[in-house]
Amino acid sequence: MELVYIKSFEAYLQLEKGLSSATIVAYLRDLQKLVQYFEIHDIEQPMAAITLEQLQGFLTYLNELGLSVNSQARIVSGIKAFFEYLILEEVVEYDPSVLLSAPKLTRSLPAVLSPQEIANMINAIDHSKAEGLRNRAIIEVLYACGLRVSELTDLKLSNLYLKVGFVKVIGKGNKERMIPIGETAIKHLEFYLHERAQMTNIKPKSEDIVFLNRRGGQLSRQMIFYVVKDLATLAGIDQVISPHTFRHSFATHLIEGGANLKIIQDLLGHRSITTTELYTHLDMTYLRETIQLFHPRNQKPS
């Protein structure tokens, strides 16, 4: 995609459309996501050759990352405005976005919590109970790292590298990946680990497991579901919430913040959906900077 047209599109929105700076920033950020998608999938072609199928593939990709319905609908609006501009400038003769449909709001797509709703769930944790520190650490780690529930329950003490701000998880197909973890999550995980170290009833096969039940055994997936659903009810959240909701919220909030799609795909442990393997090992410093810059729980109050 020719980036020069995106720059001139910015001037068009500002001077001819008179849009607010916030709206312009949102449009340009969404177009940058499309550029990143084309780069990830090694699509190199002039603007005039972009097809409806490619744009639909982009939306499918965003859906697989867990982006909310409303955000997808806004991105479609931005794409349509961009191609409308290209038609006016006679850069393209055909608008491939004409038949591009925004996802229906009733469509079954992943629930996404707002940062405030997540904060409300955290505030609903009763720290006077024995499991309070553990449950706080569970929610913080789920949201900080975008883990699958099985990755959380299988998390090992020997795979925590908290001094350098990373955890190692074993994902689908026994594939390992390193994930940055923010300072807030580290703090509450360490609070729990200090308490865990006092346990005297840890079962033989659970010595290296991070999250334990009161009997000293590995937490089940069902128990994590129970903890999350109970906190959602206490926080007054009406929609159906599961541990996976935190994974979708993690992805959506990073995307909304402006993080690179390729980085998010790697953080989530998604396989490449292209026919060839495009990815090399990501620089750990870049991964950590992405989490520090774009994750809501790492933002310092202004």
N, C-alpha and C positions, 0 to 999 in steps of 0.2 A: 504494500500500500504506500502511495506517495504521501509522505508526512507533510509536504509543503501545503497540500490541500487542507489538512487539519488546521494548520496555522492560519490560513486565509479564512477558514470557517469560523475561527475564533473572532477575527475582525468583523466578519459578517454578522455574527450574533450580537456583537457589542454595538456596532455602528448602525446597522440597518434594522435589526430586530429590537435593539434597545433592552436586551435582557439583563437581569441583575448579574453581578459578578459571581454570586454563589451558583446560579443556574448555569452560567457559562462554564465554570469550573467543573460542575457535575457532568455536563455534556462532554467536555474534553476528556475527563477521566474515563467515562464510559467508552469513548472511541479508542482510548489507549488500551482498554481491555481487548477490543477487537483486534488491534494491532498485535498485541501480545499473543492472542490466540493464533493468528496467522503465522507468527514467528515460531511458536511451539510446534505447529503442524507443518512447518516448512512450506508454507503456501506463498509463492512469489508470483505475483501477476499484477498487471496494471489495474487501476481503479475501475475502468470500464468493463473489466472481465469478471468482476465479482458476481457470484450467482446467488440466487435465493437459497439453494441447497447449502451453500457455505455459511450463509447467515443463520440458517436453521441449525446447522451443526454447531455454531457458536453458542446458540441458546441452549442446546442440549448439553453442551460442555459446562455451561454455567449452572445448569440444573443439577448435573452430576456433582459439582463442587458443593452444592447445597445452598446456592444463592436464593434469597427469598423471592416470592412471586412479585411483590411490589417493586423490588429492585430490578428484576428482569423486565417488568413492564416499562419502567423508566428508561432502561437501556434501549429497548425497542424504539421508544419515542425519540431518543437521541440519534439512533441510526437513521430513522426515517427523516429527521430534520437535516442530517448530514447529506443524504442522497438528494433531498429536495434542493439543497444548496448546489450540489454538483450538477443537477439538471439545469438550474438557473444559469450557472456559469458555463454550460455546454461542455463540461468535462466528460459527462457520460450521456448517452442517448437513451438508455433504458435504466429505470430505477428498479433494482432487484429487491428492494424492501417493500414494494407496493403490497405484496401478498404475505409479508412477514407478520405473523400474528403474535401479539403479546400473550403470555400465558393467562388463562382464565383464572380469576380470583377464587373460583370454586374448585379448581383443579387440585388434586391431592398431591401437594408438594410439602417438603419438610417444614415443620414449624420452626420459627426462629425467634429467640428471645431477644429483647433489647438489653443493652448493658444495665439499665436501671432494673429491669425485671430480674436479671441475674443477681444484682446487688440485693434486691429484696429477698430472694431465696436465701442468700448467704446470711442476711440479717435475721432470717427466721430460724436459724440453727440455734438450738438450746445448748449453750456451752456448759451449763450446769450438769448435764447428763454425761455419763461415762463415754458415750460415743461422739460427743460434740466436736472435739478436736479432730477426730478421724473423719467425720462427715464434712467438716469445713475443708480439710485437705483434699477429700475426694472431689468436691465441687470445684475447688480452685484448680486442681490438676486437670480435670476433665476439660474445663474451659480454657485453661492456659495452653494446653497442648493439642486440643482437638482429637483426643483419643477415642478409638472404638471402645465399647464397654469391656470386651475381652482383653484388650490391650491394658486397660486399667487394672482389671482383676489379676492379670498375669504379671504386672509390673514387679520387678525384682530390686531388692536393695543393692545388689551388685551391679545394676545397670543405672544407678543414680550417680550423676556427676555434677552435684549441686554447686561445688566450688567454682566450676567453669560454666554453670548455667545450662546444663543439658541433661536429658534423660534418653536412654536407649530403649526402644520398644520393639517387640517382635510382632509384625503385622501378618496379613494374609500371606499364605505360602511360605511362612517362616522367614519372611524378609525383614531384616533389621533396618531401622532408620534412627537417626539421631534427631531429637527435637529440642529446640531451645525452650526453656521454662523461665518465666518472668520472676522478678524479685518477690512480688506479693505471694505467688504460689509457693516459691521456695521457702519463704518465712513460715507459712502455715503448714507446709509439709514437714519442716524441721520441728515445729511444735509437736506435731503428731508423732514423729519418729522418736522424740525424746520420751514421750509417754509410752510408746510401743516398747522401747528398750527396758521398761520396768516390768513387762509382762513375764510371768514365770510359767505359763501354761502353753507356750507355743508348740504346736504339733511338729513331729519330725520332718514332714515334707513341706512345712510352711516357714522354715527358718529364714529363707531368702525372699519371701513374699512381703511386699510392702503393706498392703491393706488386709487386716485380719479381723475376724469376728471375735466376740467376747470369749469364745472357747479356744482361741488360739489357732484357728484354721483359716484357710483362704476364703475371702468373701466370694459369694456366688454372684452371678450376673443378676439373678432375681433380687438379691438384697440391694444391689446398686439401683435397680429400677424402683424398689420400694423407697429408698432414701430420697431419690429425686422426686418421685410423685408426691411423697409426703410434704417435702419442702415447697413444692409448687402450690399445693393446697393451702399451706400455711401463709404463703406469700400472696394468696388471692388471685392466682393465675388460672384462668378458665380453660385455656386450650390444653389439649393432650400433650403432656411432656414426658420425654424419656431421656435416658443418658445420651442417646444419639442427638438429641436436640442441641446439646452443648457443642457437639462436633459441627453441626450445621451453623450454629451461631458463631463459632470460631471462624469458619470459612467466610461467612457473610460479612462479619465485622472487619476482617482483614481486607476483603475485596472492597468494601465500602470505604475503608480508610485509604485505599490506593495501593495496596500491596500487589506485587507482580503475580499474575496467575500461575506462572510456572513454579514459583516458590511455594504458593499455597498448595498446588497439586502434590509437590514433593513432601511438604509438611504433613499432608493428609495420608500419604502413602498410597496414592492412587497410581495404578499402572497407566502407562502411556496407552492412549487409544489409537495411536498411529501404527502403521504397519512396520515401521522400523524404530529401533531404540534411539532416541534423540538425546537422551540425558547423560551428562557426565556428573561426577560427584560435585555437589554444591559446596561452595566455600562456607565453612561453619560461621565465620564472622558475619557474612552476609545474611545467613539464616537468623542469627541472633539479632542483628540490627533490624530485620523485618519485624520480628516479634516486639522488640522494644519500641519501634516507631509507630506501629499500627494496631497493636492489641489494646483494647480499651482498659484492661486492668493494669496496664503499665503506664498509663497517661498520668502525668503529674498535674495536680490542680493548679490552675493559673492564678 
